[in-house]
Amino acid sequence: RESDHRAWTPVSCTVTRQNATVQGLTQGKAYFFRIAAENIIGMGPFTETTKEIVIRDPITVPDRPEDLEVKAVTKNSVTLTWNPPKYNGGSDITMYVLESRLIGKEKFHKVTKEKMLDRKYTVEGLKEGDTYEYRVSACNIVGQGKPSFCTKPITCKDEIAPPTLDLDFRDKLIVRVGEAFSLTGRYSGKPAPKVTWLKDDIVVKEDDRTKIKTTPTTLCLGILKSVREDSGKYCVTVENSTGSRKGFCQVTVVDRPSPPVGPVIFDEVHKDHMVVSWKPPLDDGGSEITNYIIEKKDAHRDLWMPVTSATVKTTCKIPKLLEGKEYQIRIYAENLYGISDPLISDEMKAKDRFRVPDAPEQPIIKNVTKDSAVVVWNKPYDGGKPITNYIVEKKETMATRWVKVTKDPIFPSTQFKVPDLLEGCQYEFRVSAENEIGVGDPSPPSKPIFARDPIAKPSPPVNPEAVDKTKNSVDLSWQPPRHDGNGKIIGYLVEYQKVGDEEWKKANLTADSCPETKYKVTGLTEGLTYKFRVKAVNAAGESEPAYVPDPVEVKDRLEPPELILDANMAREQHVKAGDTLRLSAVIKGVPFPKVSWKKEDHEVSPKADIEVTEVGSKLEIRNTVHEDGGIYSLTVENPAGSKTVSVKVVVLDKPGPPRNLQISEVRSDSCYLTWMEPEDDGGSVITNYVVERKDVASAQWVAISSSSKKRSHMAKYLMEGTQYLFRVAAENQYGRGPYVETIKPIKAIDPLHPPGPPKNLHHVDVDKTEVSLVWNRPDRDGGAEITGYLVEYQEDGTDEWIKFQTVPMLDCVVTGL
């Protein structure tokens, strides 16, 4: 029995030895056991275990440790590491024992004195030149396990290793002036290498700003408050008797540039502008010059005005000067890290005798066609020198670049026909005047124009007609006009008139609300008759109206319902359980039909989502289950008729439980199970059956067959006298269905037969009314213990046997004779 249960469970009743193996126990649980002897008379008293027994694997010594490695060797010490054993014997490791053997000796000697759990140990106090082997063992509560594999022979001597160098910096480093920087890394080597720092091949020495720190494994060069002179190629060398390693870093200390180099040269001087130039700075601060900042000021005032900060050239035009005034120019250089001190020019007066022509006034555009336009302007002031040419430019409105319309001179005429325009594009034009001084400023752009032929009103729409109607609306349709007047049709205006009235009412207020050649006129009164007309509209205006030939009476049009099935209703639908079922169809009919969904002539499940739109209907069931399968029908109905379509839906799921599980042919070690297939196969063929059994004293089911396609199974290897339950489940491609279980347990015993006849029946005493009888046991008991003997008597000369009584023993006194 389990330690926390009171009920005892028989293990075996046929053991004749003085030992038995108990099967089917649960690891980690505690059990009590008891044993009783039995002879022909009966069963003796039980003897019980005094303590509970916990079921677990036996504990052994650990396996050997793994990966014993030598990490360091000197002339008087050896450092070793290892990994724990793969198996600790079922108990935690309590300590490790490290042993060594001097080469030439036979025995290993323990090295570790104290209890050690670390997996790293340094053996010290060794003699230089001696050679040793090492091994290590693991211990647990049981004892010491096997030793690891020995190391190779290790001779005590100092190691020699070439230098290694691992740097924390890249080959280039950029630092701002005033900031600190450091070059760090790690090195190794035996014997300990010498570390040397160089800058541009010169040894670096420590001072107030330069610090060098070296440890047995790390190196560092630090510089505080860096200056431009700290830029250079730094090199660190790590060297010992076996070789050397070097690391490099190009350090650039960046700063703002030095001032541009003067003097400022005035290349051109005019009354309203100057052109100046200069030389770039001697020191760009370690970063490329990105731009120059140019400022100007009146020589008699203190206010500097910006000219530009975007030039990258060493020349600049200084505009917007006042004639006769003296000016100074100030120039800064700029890089990514700042702005230099300025270079300031001498004073220079703005003066000029002649200038370029003024800008013409805004030009006027006329005579526009699809590929040309005439630009007209007035002559501007010539700047003191005669105008020699006009420059006409064009650009599309959304573009930014102006393009000359011709390479030929335009003079003296003040108008020009611009050719080669693209039809439908929108253009602007401007004009500049030119004299021998130069080209003047351009005029303001003209008003935008479209390159297209003059637009006329369109012709009327073609063949307007009423194509549909309801009790309060009429649908109209027509074709575009034959002539659009060289202008895009913006849209159409639809008007209606009640028969008998003179006023035409607008169905839409603006043409752009009806861009297509159809329109639905709403808000009409049922039973009345209306006239309709349509006008086309372009940029030039409205066309003449086109009339619908006959008046239209407003009333519902009847059309019987029509169903156009989607693919999901065109054939039998198979849906996997848990997926979503969707059924849909397009619905037509006037008026729009009433829609109803049914399943097997009943209302569909409440979890079904039904959607009805103006063009169709959709039924959707999420997370389908097997019960959602069946015949679904969609019915549409209006006054003109009705129509119904149906579709069979199969929800594919796990099968149901098998039926009528029966057990027969029970023996001491087997029984025969039969069953019938499930009523519901889940919409898929049954692939196999799973058969399981369980000892009534156990909580765990054990599979005895999982691939049988038959509906029967012979359960073998039963333990005689044990009671069993059985269960069976069916499987298909969608999973395993529920189990069907036997209602009552069966006991694994051979079938019983009546016992044989008692032997040697005879009387031992006779009286006048009674007889004492004795007999021996029969040769066979029929497979079960004999529970009693039935005694009958018969009067001599009669055929009838009279029952006296049933007795448990081998004797009886028959009375009442």
MARMAR-722022 format. One record per residue (C-alpha): residue in one letter; x, y, z. Coordinates in steps of 0.1 Angstrom, whole numbers. Each point is the difference from the previous one (the first is absolute). Layout:
// residues N
NODE  resn   east  north     up
NODE     A      X      Y      Z
...
***
This chain:
// residues 817
NODE  resn   east  north     up
NODE     R      0      0      0
NODE     E     10     37     -5
NODE     S     12     16     33
NODE     D    -29     25     -2
NODE     H    -27    -27     -7
NODE     R    -14    -26     24
NODE     A    -12    -25    -26
NODE     W     23    -29     -9
NODE     T      4    -11    -36
NODE     P      9    -37     -8
NODE     V     32     -4    -20
NODE     S      0    -37     -6
NODE     C    -17    -31     14
NODE     T     21    -27    -17
NODE     V     35      7     14
NODE     T     18    -31     12
NODE     R     34     15      5
NODE     Q     12     22     28
NODE     N      3     31    -22
NODE     A    -23     19    -25
NODE     T      4     29    -24
NODE     V    -27     27      3
NODE     Q     -8     17    -33
NODE     G    -20     31     -8
NODE     L     13     22     29
NODE     T      2     38     -4
NODE     Q     35     16      3
NODE     G      3     24     29
NODE     K    -30    -15     20
NODE     A      3    -18     34
NODE     Y    -14    -35      5
NODE     F     -5    -26     28
NODE     F      0    -37     -9
NODE     R    -12    -32     19
NODE     I      3    -37     -6
NODE     A    -20    -30     12
NODE     A      7    -38     -4
NODE     E    -28    -23    -11
NODE     N     -4    -38      1
NODE     I    -28    -24     -7
NODE     I    -17      9     32
NODE     G      0     38     -7
NODE     M     19     32      2
NODE     G     22     10     30
NODE     P      5     34     16
NODE     F     16     29    -20
NODE     T     35     14      7
NODE     E      2     37     -8
NODE     T     31     22     -9
NODE     T      8     22     30
NODE     K      9     31    -21
NODE     E    -13     15    -32
NODE     I     21     -6    -31
NODE     V      4     29    -25
NODE     I      2    -12    -36
NODE     R     31     14    -18
NODE     D     30    -11    -20
NODE     P     29    -14     22
NODE     I     28     24      9
NODE     T     35     -8    -12
NODE     V     34     17      0
NODE     P      3     28    -26
NODE     D     15     -4    -35
NODE     R     35     12     -7
NODE     P      5     38     -4
NODE     E      5     12    -35
NODE     D     23     24    -20
NODE     L     29      1     25
NODE     E     22     27    -15
NODE     V     33     18     10
NODE     K     -5     37     -1
NODE     A     34     13     12
NODE     V     35    -14      7
NODE     T     29     17     18
NODE     K     32    -15     14
NODE     N    -16     -7     34
NODE     S    -38     -1     -6
NODE     V    -27    -15    -23
NODE     T    -35     13     -4
NODE     L    -28    -24    -10
NODE     T    -37      2     -8
NODE     W    -27    -26     -7
NODE     N    -37     -4     -6
NODE     P    -25    -20     22
NODE     P     -8    -36     -9
NODE     K    -29     -6    -24
NODE     Y    -18    -20     28
NODE     N      3      7     37
NODE     G    -12    -35     10
NODE     G    -35     13     11
NODE     S     15     22     28
NODE     D     17     35      1
NODE     I     37      2     -3
NODE     T     15      6     35
NODE     M     37      5    -10
NODE     Y     27     -6    -26
NODE     V     33    -19      7
NODE     L     30     11    -22
NODE     E     29    -25     -2
NODE     S     35      2    -15
NODE     R     27    -26    -10
NODE     L     37      8     -5
NODE     I     11    -16    -33
NODE     G     20    -31      9
NODE     K    -21     -7     31
NODE     E    -30    -24      1
NODE     K    -23     15     26
NODE     F    -22     31     -2
NODE     H      0     23     30
NODE     K    -28     22     11
NODE     V      8     37     -6
NODE     T    -31     17     15
NODE     K      0      1     38
NODE     E    -34     15      8
NODE     K    -35     -6    -13
NODE     M     -1     17    -34
NODE     L    -29      7    -22
NODE     D     17     25    -24
NODE     R      9    -14    -34
NODE     K     32     19     -2
NODE     Y     32     -6     21
NODE     T     36     11     -1
NODE     V     26    -25     12
NODE     E     29     19     16
NODE     G     33     -8     15
NODE     L     12    -22    -29
NODE     K     36     -5    -10
NODE     E     12     15    -33
NODE     G      6    -26    -26
NODE     D    -22    -27     15
NODE     T    -27    -16    -21
NODE     Y    -34     -9     13
NODE     E    -33    -16    -11
NODE     Y    -33     11     16
NODE     R    -35    -14      4
NODE     V    -31     10     19
NODE     S    -30    -19     16
NODE     A    -34     11     11
NODE     C    -16    -11     34
NODE     N    -36     -1     11
NODE     I    -17    -15     31
NODE     V      7    -36    -13
NODE     G     37      5     -5
NODE     Q     27      9    -24
NODE     G     -6     -6    -37
NODE     K     24    -10    -28
NODE     P     29     24     -7
NODE     S      0     20    -32
NODE     F     24     -8    -28
NODE     C     35     11      8
NODE     T     16     31    -14
NODE     K     30     -2    -23
NODE     P     33      1     19
NODE     I      6     36     12
NODE     T     36     13      6
NODE     C      4     29     25
NODE     K     16     29    -19
NODE     D     -8     36     -8
NODE     E    -20      4    -32
NODE     I     11     21    -30
NODE     A    -28     18    -19
NODE     P      3     26    -28
NODE     P    -18     33      8
NODE     T    -37      5     -8
NODE     L    -17     34     -4
NODE     D    -38      6      2
NODE     L     -8     37     -6
NODE     D    -32     19     10
NODE     F      4     27    -26
NODE     R     -3      1    -38
NODE     D     26     11    -25
NODE     K    -15     36     -1
NODE     L    -12     22     28
NODE     I    -14     36     -2
NODE     V      0     22     32
NODE     R    -12     35      6
NODE     V     25     26     13
NODE     G      0      1     38
NODE     E    -14    -35      4
NODE     A     19    -29     15
NODE     F      6    -32    -18
NODE     S     16    -34      9
NODE     L     14    -29    -19
NODE     T     -5    -33     19
NODE     G      5    -37     -5
NODE     R     11    -33     15
NODE     Y     32    -20     -6
NODE     S     17    -32     11
NODE     G     33    -19     -5
NODE     K     26    -20     18
NODE     P     23     14     12
NODE     A    -19     32      7
NODE     P      3     23    -31
NODE     K     13     36      1
NODE     V    -26     26    -11
NODE     T     11     31    -20
NODE     W    -22     29    -14
NODE     L     10     21    -31
NODE     K    -15     30    -17
NODE     D     12      6    -35
NODE     D     29    -23      7
NODE     I     11     20     31
NODE     V     -3    -15     35
NODE     V    -29     14     20
NODE     K     11     14     34
NODE     E    -23      7     30
NODE     D     -7     37      9
NODE     D    -29     19     16
NODE     R    -24    -10    -28
NODE     T     15    -33    -11
NODE     K     -5    -30     22
NODE     I     12    -36     -6
NODE     K    -12    -29     21
NODE     T     11    -36     -4
NODE     T    -10    -31     20
NODE     P     11    -36     -5
NODE     T    -30     -5    -23
NODE     T    -13     35    -11
NODE     L     15     31    -16
NODE     C    -13     35     -3
NODE     L     11     34    -15
NODE     G    -21     30     11
NODE     I      2     36    -11
NODE     L    -19     28     18
NODE     K    -12     32    -15
NODE     S     11     -9    -35
NODE     V     14     26    -25
NODE     R      4     -1    -37
NODE     E     37     -9      4
NODE     D    -11    -33     16
NODE     S    -11    -12    -34
NODE     G     22    -27    -15
NODE     K      6    -37     -5
NODE     Y      3    -18     33
NODE     C     16    -34      3
NODE     V      2    -24     30
NODE     T     27    -27     -1
NODE     V     -2    -32     23
NODE     E     34    -19     -1
NODE     N     17    -28     18
NODE     S     28    -25     -9
NODE     T    -24    -20    -22
NODE     G    -12     28    -23
NODE     S    -20     32     -1
NODE     R    -35     13     -9
NODE     K    -10     35    -11
NODE     G    -33     19     -1
NODE     F     -7     33    -18
NODE     C    -25     28      3
NODE     Q     -2     32    -21
NODE     V    -13     27     25
NODE     T    -14     32    -14
NODE     V     -7     28     25
NODE     V    -25     23    -17
NODE     D     -8     36      6
NODE     R    -16     30    -18
NODE     P     22     13    -29
NODE     S     24     29      1
NODE     P    -11     33    -17
NODE     P     -1      2    -39
NODE     V     33     14    -14
NODE     G     -1     36    -12
NODE     P      0     25    -13
NODE     V    -36      2    -13
NODE     I      2      7    -37
NODE     F    -28     21    -17
NODE     D     -2    -16    -35
NODE     E    -30     21    -11
NODE     V    -15     32     14
NODE     H    -34     14    -11
NODE     K    -25     25     14
NODE     D    -22    -28     14
NODE     H     23    -30      4
NODE     M     36    -11      3
NODE     V     18    -33     -7
NODE     V     27     -9     26
NODE     S     25    -30      4
NODE     W     24    -13     26
NODE     K     22    -31      8
NODE     P    -11    -30     21
NODE     P     13     -3     37
NODE     L     35    -14      6
NODE     D    -15    -25     25
NODE     D    -34    -16     -7
NODE     G     -3    -13     36
NODE     G      4    -36    -11
NODE     S    -33      0    -18
NODE     E     -9     12    -35
NODE     I    -13     36     -3
NODE     T    -38     -4     -5
NODE     N     -8     37     -9
NODE     Y     10     36      4
NODE     I    -21     27     18
NODE     I      1     34    -16
NODE     E    -13     32     16
NODE     K      0     37    -10
NODE     K     -3     33     18
NODE     D     -1     37     -7
NODE     A     35     13      9
NODE     H    -16     27     22
NODE     R    -23    -23     19
NODE     D      6    -29     25
NODE     L    -28    -24    -13
NODE     W     12    -29    -21
NODE     M    -26    -15    -24
NODE     P      1    -36    -13
NODE     V      7     -5    -37
NODE     T      2    -39     -3
NODE     S     10    -30     21
NODE     A     -3    -26    -28
NODE     T     29      7    -23
NODE     V     28    -26     -2
NODE     K     21     20    -25
NODE     T     26     26      9
NODE     T    -19     27    -19
NODE     C    -33     17      6
NODE     K    -23     27    -14
NODE     I    -11     26     25
NODE     P    -34     13    -11
NODE     K    -24     27     11
NODE     L     25     28      5
NODE     L     -9     37      0
NODE     E     18     21    -25
NODE     G     26     23     15
NODE     K      2    -18     33
NODE     E     33    -15     13
NODE     Y     -2    -37     11
NODE     Q     22    -25     19
NODE     I     -2    -38     -5
NODE     R      4    -26     27
NODE     I      7    -36     -8
NODE     Y     -1    -31     23
NODE     A     10    -36     -8
NODE     E    -22    -28     14
NODE     N      5    -38      4
NODE     L    -20    -27     19
NODE     Y     15     12     33
NODE     G     -4     37      0
NODE     I      6     34    -16
NODE     S     34     17     -3
NODE     D     10     35     10
NODE     P     -9     25    -28
NODE     L     21     15    -28
NODE     I    -10     37     -5
NODE     S      5     20    -32
NODE     D     10     36     -6
NODE     E    -28     26     -7
NODE     M    -13      2    -36
NODE     K    -25     24    -15
NODE     A    -30    -13    -22
NODE     K     -1     20    -33
NODE     D     -9     -7    -36
NODE     R     -8     21    -32
NODE     F    -23    -25    -18
NODE     R    -21    -30     10
NODE     V    -20    -27    -15
NODE     P    -36      7    -11
NODE     D    -29      0     25
NODE     A    -24    -29      1
NODE     P    -30      3    -24
NODE     E    -35      1     14
NODE     Q    -21    -32      2
NODE     P     -5    -12    -36
NODE     I    -35     -7    -16
NODE     I     -8    -33    -17
NODE     K    -24     -1    -30
NODE     N     -9    -21    -30
NODE     V      4    -33     19
NODE     T     -3    -33    -20
NODE     K      8    -36      8
NODE     D     37      4     -9
NODE     S      8     38      0
NODE     A     -7     33     18
NODE     V     10     37     -7
NODE     V     18     18     28
NODE     V     -2     38      1
NODE     W     19     24     23
NODE     N     10     37      3
NODE     K     36     14     -5
NODE     P     17      5     35
NODE     Y     26     27      9
NODE     D     32     -9    -19
NODE     G     25      8     29
NODE     G     18     27    -21
NODE     K     11    -24    -28
NODE     P    -23     -9    -29
NODE     I    -19    -34      3
NODE     T     15    -25    -24
NODE     N    -22    -31      7
NODE     Y    -30    -13     19
NODE     I      1    -35     16
NODE     V    -34    -17      2
NODE     E     -2    -31     24
NODE     K    -28    -25      7
NODE     K     -7    -27     27
NODE     E    -27    -23      9
NODE     T    -19     13     30
NODE     M     10    -29     23
NODE     A     36      1    -12
NODE     T     28     21     15
NODE     R     24      4    -30
NODE     W     -4     28    -26
NODE     V      9     -9    -36
NODE     K      8     24    -28
NODE     V    -26     -2    -28
NODE     T     25      8    -28
NODE     K     38      3     -5
NODE     D     -6     28    -26
NODE     P      1     37     10
NODE     I    -33     17      5
NODE     F      3     37     -8
NODE     P    -14     26     -5
NODE     S    -35    -16      1
NODE     T    -17     -1     35
NODE     Q    -20    -31     -8
NODE     F      8    -36     -9
NODE     K    -19    -31    -11
NODE     V     11    -29     22
NODE     P     -1    -33    -20
NODE     D      2    -37     11
NODE     L    -23      0     30
NODE     L    -15    -33     12
NODE     E    -37     -1     -3
NODE     G    -18      0     34
NODE     C     30     12     20
NODE     Q     -1     32     21
NODE     Y     27     26     -7
NODE     E     14     33     14
NODE     F     22     24    -19
NODE     R     25     28      9
NODE     V     22     25    -19
NODE     S     35     14      7
NODE     A     18     29    -18
NODE     E     37      0     -9
NODE     N     25     28     -8
NODE     E     38      0     -3
NODE     I      4      1     38
NODE     G    -20    -32      4
NODE     V    -34    -16      4
NODE     G    -25     17     23
NODE     D    -24    -15     25
NODE     P    -29    -20    -15
NODE     S    -35     13      1
NODE     P    -27    -14     23
NODE     P    -14    -33    -14
NODE     S    -31      3    -22
NODE     K    -34    -13     11
NODE     P     -1    -38     -6
NODE     I    -16    -12    -33
NODE     F     -9    -35    -13
NODE     A     14    -10    -34
NODE     R    -33     -9    -18
NODE     D    -22     13    -28
NODE     P    -28     24     10
NODE     I    -28    -18     18
NODE     A    -37      1    -12
NODE     K    -31    -14     17
NODE     P     -5    -38     -5
NODE     S    -27    -15    -21
NODE     P    -30    -17     19
NODE     P      4    -35     15
NODE     V    -11    -29    -23
NODE     N    -30    -23      6
NODE     P    -11      7     36
NODE     E    -24    -27     13
NODE     A    -15    -13     32
NODE     V     15    -34      7
NODE     D    -16     -8     34
NODE     K    -25     14     25
NODE     T    -14     -5     35
NODE     K    -30     16     19
NODE     N     22     31      7
NODE     S     29      0    -25
NODE     V      9     -3    -36
NODE     D     34    -11    -14
NODE     L     11     18    -31
NODE     S     28     -9    -25
NODE     W     14     18    -31
NODE     Q     31      1    -23
NODE     P     26     29      0
NODE     P     -6     29    -25
NODE     R     15     -4    -35
NODE     H     20     32      4
NODE     D     16     11     32
NODE     G      7     36    -13
NODE     N     38     -7      4
NODE     G     -4      0     37
NODE     K     -2    -28     26
NODE     I    -36     -9     10
NODE     I     -1      9     37
NODE     G    -33    -18      6
NODE     Y    -37      1     -7
NODE     L    -31     18     13
NODE     V    -32    -20      3
NODE     E    -34     17      2
NODE     Y    -35    -13      4
NODE     Q    -35     14     -5
NODE     K    -34    -12     13
NODE     V    -24     -5    -29
NODE     G    -23     30     -1
NODE     D     25     24     17
NODE     E     22     26    -18
NODE     E     29      0     25
NODE     W     31    -22     -5
NODE     K     16    -10     32
NODE     K     37    -10      4
NODE     A      7    -35     12
NODE     N     37      9      7
NODE     L     12     35      7
NODE     T     35     -2    -15
NODE     A     14    -18    -30
NODE     D     29    -16     18
NODE     S    -24    -19     22
NODE     C    -10    -21    -31
NODE     P     33     -7    -19
NODE     E    -13    -33    -15
NODE     T    -27     -6    -27
NODE     K    -26    -12     25
NODE     Y    -19     15     30
NODE     K    -26    -11     25
NODE     V    -27     26      5
NODE     T    -15     -4     34
NODE     G    -27     17     21
NODE     L    -28     -5    -26
NODE     T    -37     -6      9
NODE     E    -14    -35     -6
NODE     G    -27     -1    -27
NODE     L      9     33    -17
NODE     T     14      3    -35
NODE     Y     32     20     -7
NODE     K     21     13    -30
NODE     F     38      0      1
NODE     R     28     18    -18
NODE     V     39      0      2
NODE     K     26     27     -8
NODE     A     38     -5     -5
NODE     V     23     26     16
NODE     N     36     10     -8
NODE     A     21     31      9
NODE     A    -19     21    -26
NODE     G    -34     -8     14
NODE     E    -31    -22     -3
NODE     S    -12    -17    -32
NODE     E    -35     -1    -14
NODE     P    -21    -25     19
NODE     A     -7    -35    -13
NODE     Y    -35    -14     10
NODE     V    -11    -34     11
NODE     P    -25     -9    -28
NODE     D    -30    -11     21
NODE     P    -13     11     34
NODE     V      7    -25     28
NODE     E    -27    -11     26
NODE     V     17     -5     34
NODE     K     -8    -34     14
NODE     D     18    -32     11
NODE     R     11    -24    -28
NODE     L     -6    -36      8
NODE     E     27    -26     -7
NODE     P     -1    -35     14
NODE     P     29     -9     23
NODE     E     32    -14    -14
NODE     L     29    -17     18
NODE     I     36     -1    -13
NODE     L     19    -25     22
NODE     D     35      7     12
NODE     A     25    -29     -2
NODE     N     -6     -9     37
NODE     M    -36    -10     -8
NODE     A      5    -15    -34
NODE     R      8    -35     14
NODE     E      2    -20     32
NODE     Q     20     19     25
NODE     H     26    -17     23
NODE     V     12     21     30
NODE     K     25    -11     26
NODE     A    -13      3     36
NODE     G     12     33     15
NODE     D      2     18    -33
NODE     T    -25     25    -13
NODE     L    -29    -10    -23
NODE     R    -10     26    -26
NODE     L    -30     -2    -24
NODE     S     -9     28    -23
NODE     A    -19      9    -31
NODE     V     -8     30    -22
NODE     I    -37      9      1
NODE     K    -20     19    -27
NODE     G    -36     10     -2
NODE     V    -23     30      1
NODE     P    -10      9     26
NODE     F     30    -14     18
NODE     P    -12    -35     14
NODE     K     -4    -10     36
NODE     V     29    -23     10
NODE     S     -3    -30     24
NODE     W     26    -27      9
NODE     K    -11    -35     13
NODE     K     17    -31     12
NODE     E    -19    -32     -5
NODE     D    -32     21     -2
NODE     H      7     16     34
NODE     E     16     33     10
NODE     V     37      0     -2
NODE     S     22      0     31
NODE     P      0     33     20
NODE     K     38      1     -3
NODE     A     -3      4    -38
NODE     D      7     36    -13
NODE     I    -24      8    -29
NODE     E      7     31    -21
NODE     V    -24     14    -26
NODE     T     12     28    -24
NODE     E    -16     16    -30
NODE     V     17    -25    -23
NODE     G      0    -33     20
NODE     S      2    -19     32
NODE     K     26    -18     20
NODE     L     -2    -26     29
NODE     E     31     -5     22
NODE     I      5    -24     29
NODE     R     33      3     19
NODE     N     16    -29     19
NODE     T    -22    -26    -16
NODE     V     -8    -32     18
NODE     H    -13    -33    -14
NODE     E    -36      9      8
NODE     D      2     30    -24
NODE     G     -1    -24    -29
NODE     G    -32     -6    -20
NODE     I    -21     13    -29
NODE     Y      0     38     -1
NODE     S    -26     18    -22
NODE     L     -2     36    -11
NODE     T    -35     13    -10
NODE     V     -6     34    -17
NODE     E    -35     13     -5
NODE     N    -18     31    -14
NODE     P    -34      7    -15
NODE     A     12    -14    -33
NODE     G      9    -34     13
NODE     S     25    -19     21
NODE     K     31    -23     -4
NODE     T     18    -24     23
NODE     V     34    -16     -3
NODE     S     16    -26     23
NODE     V     35    -12      8
NODE     K     12    -29     21
NODE     V     26      9     26
NODE     V     22    -27     16
NODE     V     21     11     30
NODE     L     30    -22      2
NODE     D      9    -10     36
NODE     K     13    -28     22
NODE     P    -23    -31      0
NODE     G    -25     -9     28
NODE     P      5    -28     25
NODE     P     -1    -36    -11
NODE     R    -32    -19      9
NODE     N     -9    -32     18
NODE     L     35     -8     15
NODE     Q     -2    -37     11
NODE     I     25    -23     17
NODE     S      0    -38     -5
NODE     E     23    -30      2
NODE     V     15     11     34
NODE     R     31    -20      9
NODE     S     27      3     27
NODE     D     23     19    -24
NODE     S    -23     13    -28
NODE     C    -35     11    -10
NODE     Y    -17      8    -33
NODE     L    -15     35     -7
NODE     T    -26      9    -27
NODE     W    -18     32     -8
NODE     M    -20     17    -28
NODE     E     11     31    -20
NODE     P    -11     35     13
NODE     E    -34     13    -11
NODE     D     19     32    -12
NODE     D     33     -4    -19
NODE     G      6     38      1
NODE     G     -4      2    -38
NODE     S     32    -19     -6
NODE     V      9    -37     -3
NODE     I     10    -17     33
NODE     T     37     -6     -3
NODE     N      6    -21     31
NODE     Y    -11     -8     36
NODE     V     19      5     32
NODE     V     -4    -26     27
NODE     E     11      6     36
NODE     R     -2    -20     33
NODE     K      3     10     36
NODE     D      5    -20     32
NODE     V    -28     10     23
NODE     A     25      7     27
NODE     S     20     24    -23
NODE     A     -9     35    -12
NODE     Q     20     -4    -32
NODE     W    -14    -13    -34
NODE     V     24    -21    -21
NODE     A     -3     -2    -37
NODE     I     -1    -35    -14
NODE     S     -9      8    -36
NODE     S      1     33    -20
NODE     S      0    -10    -36
NODE     S    -27    -27     -3
NODE     K    -25      5    -29
NODE     K    -22    -29     12
NODE     R    -29      3     24
NODE     S     14    -27     24
NODE     H     32     -6     19
NODE     M     15    -29     21
NODE     A     14     16     32
NODE     K     30    -21     10
NODE     Y     25     -1     29
NODE     L    -25      5     28
NODE     M     10     -9     36
NODE     E    -21    -28     14
NODE     G    -24     11     27
NODE     T      3     37     -9
NODE     Q    -31     20     -8
NODE     Y      1     22    -31
NODE     L    -20     27    -17
NODE     F      3      5    -38
NODE     R     -9     30    -23
NODE     V      0      6    -37
NODE     A      1     32    -22
NODE     A     -2      5    -37
NODE     E     24     23    -20
NODE     N     -3     17    -34
NODE     Q     22     25    -18
NODE     Y    -14     28     23
NODE     G      9    -16     33
NODE     R    -10    -25     27
NODE     G    -37     -2     12
NODE     P    -13     -6     35
NODE     Y      6    -34     17
NODE     V    -27    -26      7
NODE     E      8    -19     32
NODE     T    -10    -33     15
NODE     I    -26      5     27
NODE     K     13    -28     23
NODE     P     35    -13      5
NODE     I      8    -36    -11
NODE     K     22    -23     20
NODE     A     28    -19    -18
NODE     I     -8    -36      9
NODE     D     -7    -31    -20
NODE     P    -37    -10     -3
NODE     L    -15    -22     28
NODE     H    -14    -36     -5
NODE     P    -20    -22     25
NODE     P     23    -21     23
NODE     G      3    -38     -4
NODE     P    -19    -26     21
NODE     P     12     -6     36
NODE     K     19    -32      4
NODE     N     -4    -30     24
NODE     L    -34      8     14
NODE     H     -9    -25     29
NODE     H    -18     -1     33
NODE     V     18     -3     33
NODE     D    -31     -3     23
NODE     V    -37     -9     -3
NODE     D    -29      5     24
NODE     K    -37     -6     -5
NODE     T     -6     36    -12
NODE     E     34     13    -11
NODE     V     32    -10    -19
NODE     S     35     15      4
NODE     L     18      4    -34
NODE     V     36      9     -9
NODE     W     17      6    -34
NODE     N     32     13    -16
NODE     R      6     32    -21
NODE     P     -6     -3    -38
NODE     D     29     -3    -24
NODE     R     -8     35    -16
NODE     D    -15     31     15
NODE     G    -11     16    -34
NODE     G     25     29      2
NODE     A    -12     14     34
NODE     E      0     -8     36
NODE     I    -28    -25     11
NODE     T    -25     19     21
NODE     G    -22    -30     12
NODE     Y    -14    -34     -6
NODE     L    -37     -7     -8
NODE     V    -13    -32     18
NODE     E    -31    -18    -15
NODE     Y    -17    -33     10
NODE     Q    -24    -24    -19
NODE     E    -23    -26     14
NODE     D      7    -34    -14
NODE     G    -24     -8    -29
NODE     T     -7     36     -9
NODE     D     15     22    -27
NODE     E     -1     34     18
NODE     W     31     14     18
NODE     I     -9     23     30
NODE     K     23     29      9
NODE     F     11     -2     36
NODE     Q     24     30      4
NODE     T     33     15    -11
NODE     V     30     -5     23
NODE     P     35     16     -1
NODE     M     19    -30     14
NODE     L      7    -36    -12
NODE     D    -26    -16     24
NODE     C    -37      2      7
NODE     V    -26    -16     23
NODE     V    -33     -5    -20
NODE     T    -30      1     24
NODE     G    -37     -4     -2
NODE     L      1    -34    -18
***
